[in-house]
Amino acid sequence: MKTVIFCILAVGLALLTGCTRSGDPVTATGDATPVTSKANAQFAQALKLDDQQDFEDARRGFIAKPTGKILAADGTVLKDFDAYGFLGGKAPDTVNPSLWRHAQLNANAGLFKVTEGVYQLRGFDIANMTLIEGKTGWIVADTLTSRESAAAALAFARQHLGDKPVSAVIFTHAHADHFGGALGVISPKEVAERKVPVVAPAGFLEEATSENVLVGTAMVRRSIYQFGRDLPRSAKGNVDTGLGKDVVYGAVGILQPTWLIFRATQEMDLDGVHFVFHNVPNAECPAELTFSMPDKKLYDGAENLSQTMHNLLPVRGAKVRDSLRWSNYMDQALEQTADAEVYIGSHNWPVWGKTQIREFIAKHRDVYKYTHDQTVRLINAGLTPREIADTVKLPQSLSNFLGARGYYGDLRHNVKAVYQFYMGAYDGNPANLNPLPPQESAKHYLELIGGADKAVAAAQTAYDRGDYRWSAELLNQAVFGDPSSKAAKELLAKTYEQMAYMAEAATWRNSYLTAAQELRNGPPAKGASKAMVLDMLQQTPIERFLEAMAAGLDGPAAEGKNLKVNLVLTDTKESYVLWIENAVLHFKSGAPAADANATLTLTKDIFVKMMAGTAGVKDTLMSDDLKVGGSKIDLVRFFTLIDKAPGTFAIVTK
């Protein structure tokens, strides 16, 4: 029985909670080269970075600023409000000057009054929490990423605005940084007892609990690159994420919605405040809503509109987003905001004034439409993704608008996303139908070049003249082809540092610097912590776990094996039959099969804890709520066929 439990515990699910690294973050070692410094200086001259309107808007309505740290239950520092204190003055040579300005704007943390009865808490997490004053309490729109950050934000607001109860919750969309802190705002018990409305877009719960489940391990691993979680906060490290400062990797939970927005336009009163909701799915998020408050002349664009170009395909990975649909939503938003005098979003700072709001929305609309149309035009002209990415440039009317610059998304990456949306990853060249794996290809290249040392020498020449893209391409071959070459790893790390220092996109900067860090120190020592998402997993339908188990089946090892297992959940009155056929794991809801090799009977609570790896002896071996019937050996055989991906795989080394 102990072996059975051990095998089940090994089956884990990873959501967006990050990986842990042993030791302290390592600062980038190199200064900006003369080429990098010159490039950044020229970049600054091309844009009106001294425009103060954004700074006035970012500070407008300021009430109070938080200090100190947000801690986890075990004392771990989740958020240090002083970490970005270095972001003063002129941009250093090691940061793109446009990104530096954007990072300074996002550093305006605190409690702000947006308009009468509407407040925002910014800088407590990567996203904003919006508080709307109702007749009896606070209507909370978006609850940040973690229980800890949400609780700290709401407590801070109550300290300055009054200790009112939460009278409603609005989830604008199904990304964890907007719902994960729900249990730090209100408990499910309180929602039920006081009948507190929880409003969300149609499909919210399914998308919220499934987006990162199937490929969660890989997405978590890559999110560390995108958000720069393990980088020091410094002028040579993490300065921003584009959408806000850092993500608070604490305990992630969720609440079941009580009201769903499923029509294009849906009106509703919440605690005496009139809302007009708009359902806008399958653009920035598969499940998303925006809303207006006509009486306050305010419009909330959720994450369809931020003070940055968004990504059509996150570098951490996700389903490709529909840029044309996104643009169409922006066109609709122009009509929806006809009377709006205040714009707020799920990230960054607000916009005031009808003219300014209209310009803000129209620029974003046309950035996505231009990206879409010009990519499609060049697809039809026969260009490949990399060629299109180097060809498409925004017109000055769009590129000069700082509110839609590529701080989070990036035009070159978005172009490739549009290509993939229509054409897939294959570029049409038969040489790329069945190319060699990177390591094999790299070995052949090194044979032609004459070894890693010659590749490093050629890359050094490219590096010295500031041709970092070519230097990185050469060195990538050297590192993959000869993993023992310390010189290749070190020069590639230096190359990535220079590319980071020049990057306007925070996501690219963080990715380059994290790559440099791992070239010097290796991948993280530990994988994702499932314990932090236990509250959320308790709300996740069992089908999501079973889908993940099926996707984790080791096909070659399962070939020729025919095993069947019953899963019976006593508290939820659910039962499933799982079986392996043709090296594929299937499952269906239904009564236990009489011919099953084994039957596992337990509560959903224990099952979820097993999946999260948090079940202890009392939960399993000593629990009356877990029983195994049939062949224990076959049950062990079944679960040992499920891969236990640790989430520590190498990315820039092999």
N, C-alpha and C positions, 0 to 999 in steps of 0.2 A: 504493500500500500504506500509506503514511504517513497518508493521509486516512482509510482504512478503520480503522486503529487509533485515530485521534483520535475517530472517531464512536463506536467501541465503548467507548472509555474514558469517554465522556460519559454512558453508561448507568450510573447509580449506584443503590445501595441504601442506605437509611438505617435504622439501628437506634438504640436508645436511648443515644446517645453525646453528644447535646447540640450546640448551635451555638456558634460563637465570635463574640465581639463585639470590635470595635476599641476601644481605650481602656480606662480603668479604670471600675469600677462607680460609678454616681452615687448618692449618698445622697439619700433623700427630703428635700425642702427645707422642708416645713412642720412646725410643731409641732401637737400635738393641740389642736383647738378646745375651747372651754368645753363645748360639747355633747358632744363625744367623751369628754372627761375625765369628765364627769358620768355618761355612759352606762357607762364602764368601772368607775367607782366603784360604781355600782348593781349591776353584774354581779358584782363581787367579794363584795358583801353577800349575794347570793342562793345562794352555794355555800360549802361548808366547805373553803375553800382552805388553811386552816391545819392540816389533817389531816396528820400526819407519817408515817403508816404507809408510804405509797408511797416517801417519801424513805429510810426505814429499809430497805425492800426493795431499792430501787435501789442502795444502798451495801453491802448485805449480801454478805459473802464477798469483799470487795475485797482484791486482792493488790498490784496495781501500776497506775500510770497512765502512758500514753505521753506523750512530749513531742516538740517539734519538728514536722517536716513530712514528708509522703509526697510524693516527687517522681516525675515521669515521666522517661523515659530522656533527654529533651532538657532536663531541669532545670525544667520547668513544675511549679508547686506544685499538687498534686492534693488535698491535705488538710493543713490547718494546725490542729494540736491546740489551739492557743491562740486560735483565731478566735472562739470563743464565751465568752471569758473575761469578757465584760461582763454575763453572766447572773446577777449576784449581787443580793441584796437585794430590795426591794419592786418590784413591777411599775411601770414608768414609764407615763405617760399614753398613750404611743404604742404600747402593746401590751396586748391584751386580758389581764386578770389571770389568767384560767384558762389561756390559752395560755402565758403567761409561766411559770406553775408547771410546766406540762407540759414546756416547753423546758428548764427547770432540771433536771427529772428525767432527760430524755434526755441532758443534758450530763455525766452520770456515766459517763465513758469509762474503759476499762481492761480488765484481766483480773480475772475474778471466779470464785470457787469457788461453784458452785451447790449441790452435794452431793458426797458421796464419789465421786471418779472422774469428775466432770462439771464442766466449766469453760465460761465464755462470755467472748468478746472483744466488747465493746460500744464503739461510738463510733469504730471504725476506718472505718466506712462507714455507710450508712443502715440496714443490716441487722446482725444478730448472726452471729458464727461460733461454733458450739458444738463443743467438744472433749470426746470421751468416751474415757476411758482403757481400751484393750483389753489383751490379754495381751502383744502385741508392739509396739504403737504407738498412735497417735492415730486415732480414728474422727472424721472431720470432717463435721459436719452444716451445710450451707450454706457457700458459699465467697465470699460478698460479691460486689461488682459487678465489680471489676477485678483484674487480675493484681497490680498494685502494692499495693493495699490488703490483699489476701489474703496476699501474701508478707510484708508488714510485720506483720500480725496474727499469723501463725503463727511468725514469727521472734521476736516479742515473747513469745509463750507459751513457746516453747522456751527462751528466755533465763531464764525464771522456773520452768519446770516440768521441764525436761530435754529433750535433743535426741533425741526418739524419731521414728521414721519414721511416715509416714501409712499406716495399715493398712486403711482403708476410707473411702469418701466417700458421703455421703447428700445428694441434692438433694431438698429437700422440695417444691419446685414450680418451674414453668417461667418464672419472672420473672427477668430478668437480674441483679437485685441479690442473687440467691441461688445463681447458678451462674457468673456472669461471671468470677469470680476463680479458677476451677478450676485454671488453668495456673500460678498462683502458689502452689498447694498441692502439686501433683504433675503430672508430665508424662505424656502418653499412653504414651510408651515405658516409663516406670516402671510404669504400670498394667498394661501387657501383660507385661513381664518378670517382675514379682513377683505377677502375677495378683491385683491389688488389687480388691476388689469396689467397684463404683460403682452405688449403688442409687438408683432414681428411680421416680416414678409412671408408670403406663402412659400413653403418648402424650407423654411429656416432650420428647423430641428434636424431634418435629414441632411442638409448640406453642412450644418455646423458639426455634426457628429461623424460625417463620412469623408470630408475633404482630405483629411490627412491620415485616414486610417489605412487604406490599402498601400499607399507608398509613403506612409508617415516616417518610417525610419530614414529613408533617403532625403525626404523634404526637411526633416529636422536637421540632419547632417549639413545640408546645404544652406539652411537658414542661418547657421552660424557664420557663414561667409557673408550672406546678404546683410545681416544686421550687425555684424562685427562684434558679437557678444563678448568674445574673449580678448578683444583688443583693449589696450589702455586708453583712457580718455585723455587725449593729448593732441598737440598739433602734428604729431607723427603717428597718430592712431585714429581712434574713432572720434569724429567731431559731430556726427549726426547720422540719421537714417534716411533723411529726405522727408519723411512724413512726420517726424518728431524727433525727440532725443532717443533714449534707449528703451528697449522692451523690458518690462518687469517680468522676469521668469519666476513667478510664484505659483500658488495653487489655482488651477483653472477649474471653473465650474460652469453651470448653465441653469437656466430656468425654463420650464415648459411654457410656451406661449399660451395665453388664454384667448387672444384675438389675433387672427391672421388677416393681413392685407393681401387680397388676391385679385381685386379689380384694378384697372388702370388708375382710377381715381376713387377714393373711398373716404368719406367724411365721418368724423367721430368726435365726441366730446369726452375728454379725460379730466376728471376732477375740476369740472367747470371751465376748462379751456378747450376752445374749438380747434380741431386739427383737420387738415386736408392731406391725406396720405396718397402717395403715388407709388404704384408697384413697378419697379424697374429691374427685372431679373436679367441674368445672363449677359451682363456687361462687366463691370468691375467685380461683381460677385454673382454667383448663380442665384442667390436669394437676397434681394436688397430693396429697400424703400427709401424714398425721400419724403419730406413733408413741408407744408406751409402752415403758418398760424396767421390767418388773415387779420385778426384783431390787433396783432402786434406788427403786422407788415414784415414778417420774417419768413425766410425760406431756409431749410436745412437740406443741403445737397448730399448728405451722407459722405460716401467716399467716391462718388462719381466726380466730385469737384474738390480738389485740394490745391494748395498753393505750389503745385509742381506738376509737371507732366507725369502721368501715372504709367505703370508698366502694363503692357498687353500680354506679357509672359514673364512672371517673376523669375529672377535668377535662381531662386530656391527651387523652382519647379511648380507647376500647376497646370490646369487646363488652359489652353490658349483662349484669350478674350476677344470678343467680337468688336473691333474698332468702329465698324460702320454702325452697329446698333448703339454703341456708346455715343457716337456723334449725334445720332437721331434723338437720343435721350436729352442731350444738351440743347437741341433745337426745341424740344418740348419744354425744357426748363426755362427757356426764354419767355415762353407764354405763361408758364406757371409763376414766374417771378415778375410779371408785369407791374404789380403794385408793391412789390417788396422793396423795403428800404434798408434791410439788413440781411446779409447772407452769412450763414455759419455752416461749418462742415465737421466731419468726424476727426479731422486732423488740421493742424496749422491754425491760423488766425482768421478772423472774419473780414468781410468787406462791407462798407457802408456806402449808401447812395445809389439811386437807381441807375445812373449813367455808368458808375464804376461796376456795379453788379452785371449789367448787360454786357459790358466789355469783357469782364472776367469770364462769363459763360461762353460768349461768342468766340473768344480766343481758344478756349479749350475745345469747343465744338470743332473748330477748324483745324486745330492741331491733329486731332484724331482722324478727321475726314481727309486732310491733306496726306497724312501718313498712309492711310488706306488707299486713296486713289492713285497716288504716285507709285506706291509699291505694286499695285495691280497693273498699272500702265507698263512698268518695267518688267514685270513677270511676262506680260504678253509680248514684250520686245525680246524675250529670251534671256534676260539677265538672271544670274543665280543669286541666292540670298546674300552672300558676302559682297558681290558686286553691287547689288542694290543698296546695301547698308553703307557703302562708301560713296554712293551716288546721290542719294536723297538728302537734300538740305532744305530746311524750312525757309520760307520767304521772310524777309526782314520784319514784316508786320507781325509775324508770329514769333520769330526767334528773339526779337528784342523785348518781348513781353515777359518780364521776370516771373510773373505768376504762373507761367506754363513752361518754364525751363526744365531741363532733365535732371532734377535733383534726386528723384526716386526712380522713375522710368528713364529710359534713354532712347533717343530716336533710332540709333543704329540697332539696338536690340529689338525695339518695337517693329521695325521694318521686317526683321527676320520672323517675328511673331505673325505678322500679317501673311507673309509667304507661307509659313507653316499652316496657318489657319485654312488656306485654300489648297496648297500644293503638297503639304506634308514635309517631312524632313529631307527627302531625296531631292537633289537639285537637277535631276535629269541626265547627268553625265554617267554613262555606264561604268566608268572607273570607280564610281561611288556606290554601285549596287552591292558589291561584296568586297569592300576594302579589308585590308589586314587590321587586326586589333592594334591599338596604339603601341603596345610594347613591341610587337613583332615588326611593325612598320618602322619604329624608331631604331631597332637593331640594324635593319637593312640600310637606313639612311646613314647611320654611324659608320657602317662598313664602307660606304661610298665616300664619306667625308674623310675617313682615315682615323676614326676613333673619337671619343668624347673630348680629349684634349684639344684636338683641332677644331671641333665644334665650339668649344668654349673660347678659343682664341678668336674665331670669326665673330662670335657673339660679343666678345669684348670690344672689338673694332666697331661693331654696330652700336653698342652701348655708348661708347665714347663719342660717337657723332650724334647721339640722341635718337637713333632709330630703334626705339624700344620694342615696337611691335615685332620687328624682324629678330631682334635679340631674343625675345621671349619665345618665338616660334622655334628658333634654333636650339635654345636651351631646353625647351620642353622635350625635344627629340633626345637630347643628351641625357636628361634626367630619367626618361622612360627607358632609353636604350641601354644605359649604364647606371643603374641605381647606386653604384658605389662611388660615383664621381662627386665628391664633396665640392669641388670647384664649380661644377655645373649648378649644383643646388644653391650655392652661395651667390653666384652671379645672377641666377634667375630670381632669387629673393631680392637682390638689389634692383633688378630690372622692374619687378613688380612694385617695389616701393616708389620708383620714379613714375610709373604709370598711375599709381594711386595718388601721388601728389598732384598730378595734372588732371585727374578725373573730376568732372563736375557732378556726376551722379554719386551720391553717398553709397549706393549699393555697389557700384563698381569699385570705389575706393576701399570699402570694407572688404570686398572680395579679394582684391589684390593684396591688401595688407595681411589678411588672414592666411592667404596662400604663402606669403613670405614667412610668416610666423611658423607655419607647418613645415616648410622646407627646412627650417633650422631646428625645429623641435619635434616634428612628427605629428601624427593625428592625435585627437583626444584619447585619453586613457580609458574613459568610461563612456558608455552610451547614454541614451535618453533616460530621464527619470520618469517612470510611469506613475509614481506615487503622487506627483503634483497634479495629475489630471484625473485623480480618482473620483472626485465629485462630478466631473463631467461624464466620465465613463459610466457612472451609475445611471445616467439618463440616456445612454446610448442603446439603441435597439440591439438585441442579441444578434440579429442578422448581420450587423456591421462586423462584429467579432468573427462570425463564421466566414464571412467573405474574406477577411484578412487571413484567417487560418487556411482557407483554400488557396489563396495567393502565396502562402508560405510553404505549401507542400513541395517537398523535394521530388520533382517529377522522375528523374532517373532512378532514385532510390525506391520510389513507389511503383516502378514498372513491375507488372506481374503480381502485385499484391492486391488482394480483395478483402478489405476489412470494413466492418460496419459497426457503428457505435450509436447508441441512443443517448441523447442529452435531455434530461428531465429537470426542469426548474420548478421546484415545489411552491415557491411563494408567488410566482407570476402565473402559475398554471400553464406554462408553455412546455412543449416538448418538440424535439427535433431528431431526425434521423440523419446521421452523417455517414457517408460511405465513399470508398475509393474504388473507382472504375476507370480502366484505361489510363492509369496514372493521373487521374483528375479527382479532386475532392469535391463531392457534391453534398448538398444538404437540402432538406425540405421540412417544413412544419407538418407535424402529424403525430399520431399515436406511436409509441415505441414499437419498433419492428421485432417480431417474435424470433427472427433468425439473426439478430444482432450478435456480434461477438462479445460485446460488453455493454453495460448500461451505467452511466454516470448520473447519479441523482444528487442534486444540491440546490441551494438557493441562488438567486441571481447575485446577491451581495457577495457570496463566496466566489462565484464564478468570475465576477468582475475583478475581485481582488487577486484571483489567480492570474487573470490576464494582465493585470497591472504589476504583478510580482510583489504584492504587499501582503499576501495571505501568510499568516504565521501558523504555528503548530495548533494553537487553539482554534483557528478558523478551519483547519483541515482535519488533521489526524484525530483531534480530540472533539470534533464537532459532531453532534447528532444529525446535523443538517447535510452531511455529505456521506453518500454510500456508493459503493461500487458493486455491481452485480455482473455475473458472467466471468469471462476470462480476464484476470488482471494482467496477464502476460500480453494478451492481444491489445488491451488498452494502452499498455506501455509501447507496444510496437506501433500503434496508431499515432500516438503523440510524438514519438521520436522521429517520425517522418516530416514533422513540421519544423522548418528552419527557425533558428533562434538568432536572427540578425542583431548584432550588438550595436549597430549604428556608429561604428568607429572606423569605417572603411577609409582608405587613403583616397585623396582626390588629386593632389599635385605630385604625388610620388607613388611608386608601386613596389 
